Amino acid sequence: MAASSAAVAVGVAAALLSITSFAPQMLKIWKERDASSVSLRTYLITVTGFVCWTLYGVMIQAWPVVASNLACLAMSSGVLVMKWRFDRKAA
């Protein structure tokens, strides 16, 4: 059964908002070279969640779920990498 155009529009908006929600945090960390205010536990859980969502999407062959969660995984992993990088640099 095909999704309605309204459902597709909501799905696209949700994916774009989820993906871009990491951009302000990434930019702030990059500019300040400081990730001390970022919770390591939160981002470990977030990255793990996106891995699970991606696997779920693959398992049910829902490629929009896979694509959007891979993008979110990339963005949240970027924050996590900067957290490790800049915390080590400060130490």
N, C-alpha and C positions, 0 to 999 in steps of 0.2 A: 504494500500500500504506500503510495507516494504521499509525502508531507505536503500540507498546504503551503501556499506562498507566504502566508503570515507566519507559520511555524518555521519555515526556512529563514525568514527575515529575523525572527527572534533568536534562532540558533546562531546565525551569523553575528548578530549584535553581541550575544553572550560570549562567543568565542573571541571576537575582537577586543571586547572590554576585558576579558580575563587575561588575554595575552598582553595587552598594553598596560595592565595594572601594575606590572613589574617595572616598567620603564622609569617612572619617577624615582623609585628606590635605587635602581641601577645607576641612574645619572647622578643622584646625590652621593652615593658611595664613590663613584668614579671621580667626581669633581673634588670631593673632600679627602679622598684617599683614607677614609675612615669608615669602618663597618662595625664599630663598637656598639652602636645602638640596635644592630640587627640580631635577632635571636637565632642562634645556631640550631637549637631544637626545633623551632618553628619551621625553618627552611629545610631541615632534614626531613621533617614530617611532610612538608609541602612537596618536595621533590619525590619522595616515596609515593605519595598520593598520585602524582602525575604519572609516575611509572605504572602504577596499578591501573589507572584510567586508560592509559595507552594500551596496555596488555588486554584489558577488557574490550576495548574497541577492536583490537585485532581479532580476539576470540569470537566476537559477534559480527565481525566483518562490517563494522560501522566506520567507514573511512573518514567521515567528517569528525567523529569523536577522536580517532587516531591523530589526525592532522592537527586539530586544535590543541590536544593535550601534549603532543610532541613540541609544539611551539611554546606552550606554557612551561613544559619541562625544560626547554632550552633557556627560557628567561629566568626561571627560578633557580636553575643550576648556575646561571651567570652570577646571580646574587650570592649563592653559596660559595662559589669559587672566589669571588671578591672578599667575602667574609674571611675565608681561610687566608687568602693572600695578604690582606691588609692587617689582619690581626697578628699574623706572624711577623710582618714588617715592623709593627709597633713594639713587639716583644723583645 
